[in-house]
């Protein structure tokens, strides 16, 4: 327990504001920047040179929008964007011819555009693109300017096609984004577990307040993690060059529920630790050491997922699994004092659950992970499996 520690929120702020973090963020986005730049230039060239459009404004714009989409269903959403921009441009040309430009005219154009879009599709994306396309026509590219009429509609279609072809032929790694999101959430989980261990040892509530706030704010990160995995799955299906990554993508998707459940368990653990400290109760050193070890293992898993592009790092997983096996074997009821309070039992239960989820993240099935825990029932659903070489605490 003699580690240099800072609070969860301070730790996250230091990481986020560091120069190294910013450089790393730029490095990770460099491929997407190159991808969008090349595709936008290609779309402009195709529309202008091959099809003879004088000012193919909507071709590169549509490319950038499509490549900027995150998560899954990019093909469907690209079709929605293409439909929205095409209808919006055509509708804008038609309406401006009749009502002209101006303040009240914009209100009319937007209202009619959204009404037409709602009849075409229930998608908010389609509605937005129809309205945006019509507004652009009514303001900066009115009828009569170069590339008007059907040319603009066709430019949007060109941009949609090139955007999808770019995803297929110049694909980003289907795994990197999802791994980074998993790493980020595991890093927060580790930090919260670390703060809980310190608070239980020192009976300090302040750090627990910060830890609870940090773990409560992970819902957006969970959504980003799921969206990144869906995007990776789509890339692995769309791009022939990434077909051999499909099984890795499925493996990543399989652990996502456990990462989410892990954070839920840690929320409960942190809140219950706060109750215990407020009541002035104490836990055994063994329980504190279990939570501290969980924090350290979770931090190692976070580092592993952040740097998994190097496949040689897979050697780390067996070592982490072994540590989790040893830890699981030590989480029997003797960890709690004979006169232990309810909060102490809850902490042990949550620590056991966190151990199971970490084993699943390492590749185990939930059944096997649960069977690694010493039973607390006379008739456990999954009989305890004593692994060779594991020395249990007396």
Secondary structure by P-SEA (a helix, b strand, c coil): cccccccaaaaaaaaaacaaaaaaaaaaaaaaaaaaaaaaaaaaaaaccccccccccaaaaaaaaaaaccccaaaaaaaaaaaaaaaaaaaaaaaaaaccccaaaaaaaaaaaaaaaaaacccaaaaaaaaaaaaaaacccccccccccaaaaaaaaaaaaaaaaaaaaacccccaaaaaaaaaaaaaaaaaaaaaaaaaacccaaaaaaaaaaaaaaaaaaaaaaaaaaaaaaaaaaccccccaaaaaaaaaaaaaaaaaaaaaaaaaaaaaaaaaaacccccaaaaaaaaaaaaaaaaaaaaaaaccccccaaaaaaaaaaaaaaaaacccccccccccaaaaaaaaaaaaaaaaaaaaacccaaaaaaacccccccccccccccccccccc
